[in-house]
Amino acid sequence: MNSSHLQQLHQSIHSLLDSHEACSCGRVHAVPIQQVLIDNGVIGQIPEVLDQLGLTGQCLLVADPITYEVVGEQVKHLLDQDGRTADTLILHPETGDQKVEPTEKATDEVVGQANGADYLIAVGSGTINDIVKLAATRLDVPYLVVGTAPSMTGYSSALAAMLRGPIKVALDAVPPVAIIADIDILKAAPPLMAAAGVSDLISRSLSSTDWKMSNILLDTYYCDVPVSVFTEADQYCRKHAAEIKKRQPAAIAVLTAALILAGMSITMAQTSSPGSGGGHMISHYWDMTAPARGRQRGSHGCQVGVGDLICFTLYEKLLPHLSQIDTDHILAHRYSRDQTNRIIIEHFTPLIGSEGAAALVEESTIKILDEETLRRALGIIKQDPSAFWAQLDPLFTSPAEVKQLLGTAGAPLTIHQLGIAPDELTNAYYYARYIRGRYTVLDLAYDLGLLEDLRDEVLADSGVHG
């Protein structure tokens, strides 16, 4: 284990704390987080951190039954010993769910229980952090998060991933003022959670490739600065994938620091685009349709890894076709807006209901390109396919390398490992692109007239069938 990698990640994180920098892209890259502690035994420093941040008065500690048992009760004891006034809210799964989900109902429960709290403490990983992050934003109070698993980049992002009915949405929210990442706690999390963290981090390569591709073809916003932050996080994680699988403490610390740094890149960008591409769309599709299929929602990070394998393979399969674009043929054979809307309604209504399907029609409208926009986009590729790809290649990772990295980290590589049925795979490949207005490789393949044509080859060569 190279300790200099962890030191470099720590330095990069601390250089961004409480930062506020105007960029040539026209946006201000700000990270309002003030403290990040990543080490063994840092749980014991919580009272000191609260003092340094000037957080006094009434506190509400929020956990679920598992995270409260793991470390929440210890945090409550520390607060009591320090003479602080702290109430506790333990969120429980709703009827029919095996775990707490990030819903408006859960957020409202936190907001209602806060009852004039001056600050909140979230004890948990993805879901608990997102619920408390959104509640703190609505209450306009600061919050601190105590991490329980190195499973995702959301600790430090300015977004809360929430379920609105069946649809997962990313809502703007204020990041925590402090992140407490105790390696003694994080290394004890189930192995699949660290694997999910690796998958979520590696997915930034695909997300950034999609983000840059959309910028080139559609002139959407893009900035190299957040991407450079993610790239540093990603490269160190890749170097220690094998040690992460073994849950070596130093490697878990590297993964945790890398995830926090990558989440900061999303906060800096003021968009989830650097962290959510085509693979995330596929995972969201599986999450969204799980209840109708009689499944519990799975690990988002692990699903993203499998989705990324599909999308990286799709990019690779598209390359030979970029010099053979027949724009008139594509325009003559693509679906109209009305046809596309009918496809969305017919597919999604039985799975998520008519209101959910209607919401996806509205969400996907931005990606149904008019003739002029599509001609311009295809013209950029046709003018010089090699130059087009040369701009994406530095961000891209080959599917073979992704598969090797995920396998080394112990992450799932097939739908069988995820409990996903074969027809759910083919449906996700085709329909996941309708879930977000964001333009990804799934949309590019469709607009090239190749999404269906390449389906069997992509799904076979990606290896995700198992």
C-alpha positions as CSV (number, residue, x, y, z in Angstrom):
1,M,0.0,0.0,0.0
2,N,1.4,3.3,-1.1
3,S,0.8,5.8,1.8
4,S,1.7,8.7,-0.5
5,H,-1.5,8.1,-2.4
6,L,-3.6,8.6,0.7
7,Q,-1.6,11.7,1.6
8,Q,-2.1,13.2,-1.8
9,L,-5.9,12.5,-1.6
10,H,-6.0,14.2,1.8
11,Q,-4.1,17.2,0.5
12,S,-6.5,17.5,-2.5
13,I,-9.5,17.3,-0.3
14,H,-8.2,19.9,2.2
15,S,-7.3,22.2,-0.6
16,L,-10.9,22.3,-1.7
17,L,-12.5,22.7,1.8
18,D,-14.6,25.9,2.1
19,S,-13.3,27.0,-1.4
20,H,-14.9,29.5,-3.7
21,E,-13.2,29.9,-7.1
22,A,-14.5,31.7,-10.2
23,C,-13.7,29.6,-13.4
24,S,-13.3,30.5,-17.0
25,C,-16.2,28.2,-17.7
26,G,-18.4,30.9,-16.3
27,R,-19.3,29.2,-13.0
28,V,-18.0,29.5,-9.5
29,H,-16.6,26.2,-8.2
30,A,-17.5,26.2,-4.5
31,V,-17.2,23.5,-1.9
32,P,-18.9,24.6,1.3
33,I,-17.7,21.6,3.4
34,Q,-15.4,22.8,6.2
35,Q,-14.0,19.6,7.7
36,V,-13.3,16.1,6.6
37,L,-11.8,13.5,9.0
38,I,-10.6,10.2,7.5
39,D,-8.7,8.0,9.9
40,N,-9.0,5.3,12.6
41,G,-10.9,6.4,15.7
42,V,-12.1,9.8,14.5
43,I,-15.6,9.2,15.9
44,G,-14.2,10.3,19.2
45,Q,-13.4,13.8,17.7
46,I,-17.0,14.6,17.0
47,P,-17.5,16.9,20.0
48,E,-14.3,18.7,19.1
49,V,-15.4,19.2,15.5
50,L,-18.8,20.5,16.6
51,D,-16.9,23.0,18.9
52,Q,-14.7,24.1,16.0
53,L,-17.7,24.6,13.7
54,G,-19.5,26.6,16.4
55,L,-22.4,24.2,16.4
56,T,-24.3,24.5,19.7
57,G,-27.9,24.1,20.9
58,Q,-30.4,21.4,19.9
59,C,-29.2,18.5,17.8
60,L,-31.2,15.8,16.0
61,L,-29.3,12.5,15.3
62,V,-30.8,10.5,12.4
63,A,-30.0,6.8,11.7
64,D,-31.7,3.6,10.7
65,P,-31.8,0.5,12.9
66,I,-28.6,-0.9,11.5
67,T,-26.5,2.3,11.4
68,Y,-27.7,3.2,14.9
69,E,-26.4,-0.1,16.2
70,V,-23.1,0.1,14.3
71,V,-22.1,3.6,15.5
72,G,-25.2,5.8,16.1
73,E,-25.5,4.8,19.7
74,Q,-21.8,5.6,20.2
75,V,-22.2,9.0,18.7
76,K,-25.2,9.7,20.9
77,H,-23.2,8.7,24.0
78,L,-20.4,11.1,22.9
79,L,-22.9,13.9,22.6
80,D,-24.4,13.2,26.0
81,Q,-21.0,13.0,27.6
82,D,-20.1,16.4,26.1
83,G,-23.3,17.9,27.7
84,R,-25.0,18.4,24.4
85,T,-28.8,18.3,23.9
86,A,-29.5,15.6,21.3
87,D,-32.7,13.8,20.2
88,T,-32.6,10.7,18.2
89,L,-34.7,9.7,15.2
90,I,-34.4,6.1,13.9
91,L,-36.0,5.8,10.5
92,H,-37.5,2.4,9.7
93,P,-38.4,0.8,6.4
94,E,-41.9,1.4,5.1
95,T,-44.2,-1.6,4.8
96,G,-43.0,-4.0,2.1
97,D,-39.5,-2.6,2.0
98,Q,-36.4,-4.3,3.5
99,K,-34.5,-1.0,3.9
100,V,-35.2,2.7,4.4
101,E,-35.7,4.4,1.0
102,P,-35.0,8.1,0.2
103,T,-38.6,9.3,0.0
104,E,-40.4,12.5,0.7
105,K,-42.2,10.8,3.6
106,A,-38.8,10.0,5.3
107,T,-37.6,13.6,4.6
108,D,-40.8,15.0,6.1
109,E,-40.4,12.8,9.2
110,V,-36.9,14.3,9.8
111,V,-38.1,17.8,9.2
112,G,-41.0,17.3,11.6
113,Q,-38.9,15.6,14.3
114,A,-36.2,18.3,14.1
115,N,-38.6,20.6,16.0
116,G,-36.3,23.7,16.1
117,A,-33.0,21.8,16.0
118,D,-29.9,23.9,15.4
119,Y,-28.1,21.2,13.5
120,L,-28.5,17.6,12.4
121,I,-26.2,14.6,12.4
122,A,-26.7,11.9,9.8
123,V,-25.4,8.4,10.7
124,G,-25.3,6.3,7.6
125,S,-24.3,6.1,4.0
126,G,-26.3,6.8,0.8
127,T,-29.9,6.9,1.8
128,I,-29.6,8.3,5.3
129,N,-27.2,11.0,4.1
130,D,-29.5,12.0,1.3
131,I,-32.6,12.2,3.5
132,V,-30.8,14.3,6.1
133,K,-29.1,16.4,3.5
134,L,-32.4,17.4,1.9
135,A,-34.1,17.9,5.3
136,A,-31.2,20.1,6.5
137,T,-31.5,22.1,3.3
138,R,-35.2,22.7,3.8
139,L,-34.7,23.6,7.4
140,D,-31.8,25.8,6.6
141,V,-29.6,24.3,9.3
142,P,-26.1,22.7,9.0
143,Y,-25.6,19.0,9.2
144,L,-22.7,16.7,9.8
145,V,-22.5,13.1,8.4
146,V,-20.9,10.1,10.1
147,G,-20.2,7.6,7.3
148,T,-20.9,3.9,7.8
149,A,-19.8,2.5,4.4
150,P,-17.4,3.5,1.6
151,S,-20.2,2.8,-0.9
152,M,-20.9,6.0,-2.9
153,T,-19.7,9.6,-3.7
154,G,-22.8,11.2,-2.2
155,Y,-21.3,12.2,1.1
156,S,-19.8,15.3,-0.3
157,S,-22.0,16.1,-3.3
158,A,-24.5,19.0,-3.5
159,L,-27.2,16.7,-4.6
160,A,-29.7,14.4,-2.8
161,A,-30.9,11.3,-4.7
162,M,-34.5,10.9,-3.8
163,L,-37.5,8.8,-4.9
164,R,-40.5,10.7,-6.1
165,G,-43.0,8.0,-6.5
166,P,-41.2,5.4,-8.6
167,I,-38.7,7.8,-10.1
168,K,-35.2,8.6,-8.7
169,V,-34.4,12.3,-9.0
170,A,-31.4,14.3,-8.1
171,L,-32.4,17.4,-6.1
172,D,-30.1,20.3,-5.2
173,A,-29.1,20.3,-1.6
174,V,-26.4,21.8,0.7
175,P,-23.5,19.4,1.5
176,P,-22.6,18.6,5.1
177,V,-20.4,21.1,7.0
178,A,-18.3,18.1,8.1
179,I,-17.7,14.5,7.1
180,I,-16.5,12.0,9.8
181,A,-15.1,8.8,8.1
182,D,-13.8,6.5,10.8
183,I,-11.9,3.7,9.0
184,D,-12.5,1.3,12.0
185,I,-16.2,1.6,11.1
186,L,-16.0,1.7,7.3
187,K,-13.7,-1.4,7.0
188,A,-16.3,-3.4,8.9
189,A,-19.1,-2.6,6.4
190,P,-20.3,-5.6,4.2
191,P,-17.7,-6.3,1.4
192,L,-20.3,-5.5,-1.3
193,M,-20.5,-1.9,-0.1
194,A,-16.9,-1.3,-0.8
195,A,-17.3,-3.0,-4.2
196,A,-20.2,-0.6,-4.8
197,G,-18.0,2.3,-3.9
198,V,-15.4,1.2,-6.5
199,S,-18.1,0.7,-9.1
200,D,-19.5,4.2,-8.4
201,L,-16.1,5.8,-8.6
202,I,-15.0,4.0,-11.8
203,S,-18.3,5.0,-13.4
204,R,-17.1,8.6,-13.4
205,S,-15.0,7.7,-16.5
206,L,-18.2,6.9,-18.4
207,S,-20.1,9.8,-17.0
208,S,-17.4,12.3,-18.0
209,T,-17.1,10.7,-21.5
210,D,-20.9,11.2,-21.9
211,W,-20.7,14.7,-20.5
212,K,-17.9,15.7,-22.9
213,M,-19.7,14.0,-25.8
214,S,-22.9,16.0,-25.1
215,N,-20.9,19.2,-24.9
216,I,-19.2,18.5,-28.3
217,L,-22.4,17.6,-30.1
218,L,-25.1,19.7,-28.4
219,D,-23.0,22.5,-26.9
220,T,-24.2,21.7,-23.3
221,Y,-22.2,22.9,-20.3
222,Y,-18.9,21.2,-19.6
223,C,-15.8,22.1,-17.6
224,D,-12.4,20.3,-17.3
225,V,-11.8,21.4,-13.7
226,P,-14.4,19.1,-11.9
227,V,-13.3,16.3,-14.3
228,S,-9.6,16.7,-13.2
229,V,-10.7,16.4,-9.6
230,F,-12.6,13.1,-10.3
231,T,-9.7,11.8,-12.4
232,E,-7.3,12.1,-9.5
233,A,-9.8,10.2,-7.2
234,D,-10.4,7.6,-9.8
235,Q,-6.7,6.8,-10.5
236,Y,-5.8,6.2,-6.9
237,C,-8.8,3.9,-6.4
238,R,-7.8,1.8,-9.4
239,K,-4.3,1.3,-8.0
240,H,-5.7,-0.3,-4.9
241,A,-8.7,-2.3,-6.1
242,A,-7.2,-5.6,-4.9
243,E,-6.5,-4.2,-1.4
244,I,-9.9,-2.7,-1.2
245,K,-11.5,-6.2,-1.9
246,K,-9.4,-7.5,1.1
247,R,-10.7,-4.5,3.1
248,Q,-7.2,-3.5,4.2
249,P,-7.6,-0.4,6.3
250,A,-5.3,1.8,4.3
251,A,-7.0,0.8,1.1
252,I,-10.4,1.5,2.6
253,A,-9.1,4.9,3.6
254,V,-7.9,5.5,0.0
255,L,-11.3,4.5,-1.4
256,T,-13.2,6.7,1.1
257,A,-11.0,9.7,0.4
258,A,-11.4,9.1,-3.4
259,L,-15.2,8.9,-3.0
260,I,-15.3,12.1,-1.0
261,L,-13.1,13.9,-3.6
262,A,-15.2,12.7,-6.5
263,G,-18.3,13.9,-4.7
264,M,-16.7,17.3,-4.4
265,S,-16.3,17.4,-8.2
266,I,-20.1,17.1,-8.5
267,T,-20.5,19.9,-6.0
268,M,-18.0,22.1,-8.0
269,A,-19.7,21.4,-11.3
270,Q,-23.2,22.3,-9.9
271,T,-24.6,19.3,-11.9
272,S,-24.6,15.6,-11.6
273,S,-23.3,15.2,-15.1
274,P,-19.7,14.3,-14.1
275,G,-21.1,11.5,-12.0
276,S,-24.1,10.2,-13.7
277,G,-24.0,8.8,-17.3
278,G,-25.5,6.0,-19.2
279,G,-24.7,3.3,-16.6
280,H,-26.6,5.3,-14.0
281,M,-29.6,5.4,-16.3
282,I,-29.6,1.7,-16.5
283,S,-29.3,1.3,-12.7
284,H,-32.2,3.8,-12.3
285,Y,-34.3,1.8,-14.7
286,W,-33.8,-1.3,-12.6
287,D,-34.5,0.6,-9.4
288,M,-37.6,2.2,-10.9
289,T,-39.1,-1.1,-12.2
290,A,-38.1,-3.3,-9.2
291,P,-41.5,-3.1,-7.4
292,A,-43.4,-4.1,-10.5
293,R,-41.0,-7.0,-11.0
294,G,-41.3,-8.2,-7.5
295,R,-37.7,-7.3,-6.6
296,Q,-36.2,-5.2,-3.8
297,R,-34.1,-2.4,-5.2
298,G,-30.5,-3.5,-5.3
299,S,-27.2,-1.8,-4.6
300,H,-27.1,1.3,-6.9
301,G,-23.3,1.3,-7.2
302,C,-23.1,-2.4,-8.1
303,Q,-25.9,-2.0,-10.7
304,V,-24.0,1.0,-12.1
305,G,-20.9,-1.1,-12.6
306,V,-22.9,-3.6,-14.8
307,G,-24.6,-0.7,-16.6
308,D,-21.2,0.9,-17.3
309,L,-19.9,-2.4,-18.8
310,I,-22.8,-2.2,-21.2
311,C,-22.2,1.5,-22.1
312,F,-18.4,1.2,-22.4
313,T,-19.0,-1.7,-24.8
314,L,-21.6,0.3,-26.7
315,Y,-19.1,3.2,-27.2
316,E,-16.5,0.7,-28.5
317,K,-19.0,-0.9,-30.9
318,L,-20.0,2.5,-32.3
319,L,-16.5,3.6,-33.3
320,P,-16.3,1.7,-36.6
321,H,-19.7,3.2,-37.6
322,L,-18.7,6.8,-37.1
323,S,-17.3,7.2,-40.6
324,Q,-20.4,5.6,-42.2
325,I,-23.1,8.0,-41.1
326,D,-26.0,8.5,-43.6
327,T,-27.8,11.4,-42.1
328,D,-30.8,11.4,-44.6
329,H,-31.3,7.7,-43.9
330,I,-31.2,8.2,-40.2
331,L,-33.7,11.1,-40.3
332,A,-36.1,9.1,-42.6
333,H,-36.2,6.1,-40.2
334,R,-36.2,7.7,-36.7
335,Y,-39.3,7.9,-34.6
336,S,-41.3,11.2,-34.4
337,R,-41.8,12.9,-31.1
338,D,-45.4,11.6,-30.9
339,Q,-44.2,8.0,-31.7
340,T,-41.5,8.3,-29.0
341,N,-44.0,9.5,-26.5
342,R,-46.3,6.6,-27.2
343,I,-43.4,4.2,-26.8
344,I,-42.6,5.6,-23.4
345,I,-46.2,5.5,-22.2
346,E,-46.8,2.0,-23.5
347,H,-43.7,0.6,-21.9
348,F,-43.6,2.4,-18.6
349,T,-47.3,2.7,-17.6
350,P,-47.6,-1.0,-16.6
351,L,-44.4,-0.7,-14.6
352,I,-44.6,2.6,-12.8
353,G,-48.1,3.9,-13.5
354,S,-49.5,6.5,-15.8
355,E,-48.3,9.5,-13.8
356,G,-44.7,8.2,-13.7
357,A,-44.8,7.5,-17.4
358,A,-46.1,11.0,-18.2
359,A,-43.2,12.4,-16.1
360,L,-40.7,10.5,-18.2
361,V,-42.3,11.8,-21.4
362,E,-41.7,15.3,-20.1
363,E,-38.2,14.5,-18.8
364,S,-37.1,13.0,-22.1
365,T,-38.5,15.7,-24.4
366,I,-35.2,17.6,-24.3
367,K,-33.4,14.6,-25.9
368,I,-35.7,14.3,-28.9
369,L,-33.6,16.3,-31.2
370,D,-35.2,18.3,-34.0
371,E,-33.9,17.8,-37.5
372,E,-31.6,20.8,-37.6
373,T,-30.0,20.0,-34.2
374,L,-29.5,16.3,-35.2
375,R,-28.0,17.3,-38.6
376,R,-25.6,19.6,-36.9
377,A,-24.6,17.0,-34.3
378,L,-24.1,14.2,-36.9
379,G,-22.2,16.7,-39.1
380,I,-19.7,17.3,-36.3
381,I,-18.9,13.6,-36.2
382,K,-18.9,13.1,-40.0
383,Q,-16.6,16.0,-40.5
384,D,-13.8,14.2,-38.7
385,P,-14.7,11.0,-36.7
386,S,-11.1,10.6,-35.5
387,A,-11.0,14.2,-34.1
388,F,-14.4,13.6,-32.4
389,W,-13.2,10.5,-30.7
390,A,-9.8,12.0,-29.8
391,Q,-11.6,14.5,-27.6
392,L,-13.4,11.6,-25.7
393,D,-10.6,9.1,-25.6
394,P,-8.7,10.6,-22.6
395,L,-11.8,10.2,-20.5
396,F,-12.7,6.8,-21.7
397,T,-11.8,3.4,-20.2
398,S,-12.0,0.2,-22.3
399,P,-14.6,-2.3,-21.2
400,A,-11.9,-4.9,-20.8
401,E,-10.1,-2.7,-18.2
402,V,-13.4,-1.9,-16.5
403,K,-14.3,-5.5,-16.2
404,Q,-10.8,-6.3,-14.8
405,L,-11.0,-3.5,-12.2
406,L,-14.5,-4.4,-11.1
407,G,-13.6,-8.1,-10.8
408,T,-10.5,-7.2,-8.8
409,A,-12.5,-5.2,-6.4
410,G,-15.1,-8.0,-6.0
411,A,-17.9,-6.1,-7.7
412,P,-20.7,-7.9,-9.6
413,L,-20.2,-8.3,-13.4
414,T,-23.4,-10.0,-14.4
415,I,-27.1,-9.5,-14.1
416,H,-27.3,-12.9,-12.4
417,Q,-25.2,-11.6,-9.6
418,L,-27.6,-8.6,-9.3
419,G,-30.8,-10.7,-9.4
420,I,-31.9,-9.1,-12.7
421,A,-33.8,-11.2,-15.2
422,P,-32.6,-11.3,-18.9
423,D,-35.7,-9.4,-20.2
424,E,-35.0,-6.7,-17.7
425,L,-31.5,-6.3,-19.2
426,T,-32.7,-5.9,-22.7
427,N,-35.5,-3.5,-21.6
428,A,-33.0,-1.4,-19.6
429,Y,-30.7,-1.3,-22.7
430,Y,-33.4,0.2,-24.8
431,Y,-35.6,2.2,-22.4
432,A,-33.2,3.5,-19.8
433,R,-32.4,6.5,-21.9
434,Y,-35.8,7.9,-21.4
435,I,-35.3,8.3,-17.6
436,R,-33.2,11.5,-17.7
437,G,-33.0,14.5,-20.0
438,R,-29.2,14.0,-20.0
439,Y,-27.6,13.0,-23.3
440,T,-25.6,9.8,-23.0
441,V,-24.1,7.1,-25.3
442,L,-27.5,5.4,-25.2
443,D,-28.9,8.5,-27.0
444,L,-26.0,8.8,-29.3
445,A,-26.5,5.2,-30.4
446,Y,-30.2,5.8,-31.0
447,D,-29.6,9.0,-33.0
448,L,-27.1,7.1,-35.1
449,G,-29.8,4.5,-35.8
450,L,-27.7,1.8,-34.2
451,L,-29.1,1.2,-30.7
452,E,-31.3,-1.8,-31.7
453,D,-28.9,-3.0,-34.3
454,L,-26.0,-3.3,-31.9
455,R,-28.0,-4.6,-28.9
456,D,-27.3,-8.3,-29.1
457,E,-23.6,-7.8,-29.9
458,V,-23.2,-5.3,-27.1
459,L,-24.9,-7.4,-24.4
460,A,-23.0,-10.5,-25.5
461,D,-19.6,-8.9,-25.7
462,S,-20.0,-6.9,-22.4
463,G,-20.4,-10.3,-20.6
464,V,-23.2,-9.0,-18.4
465,H,-25.4,-12.0,-19.3
466,G,-23.0,-14.2,-17.3
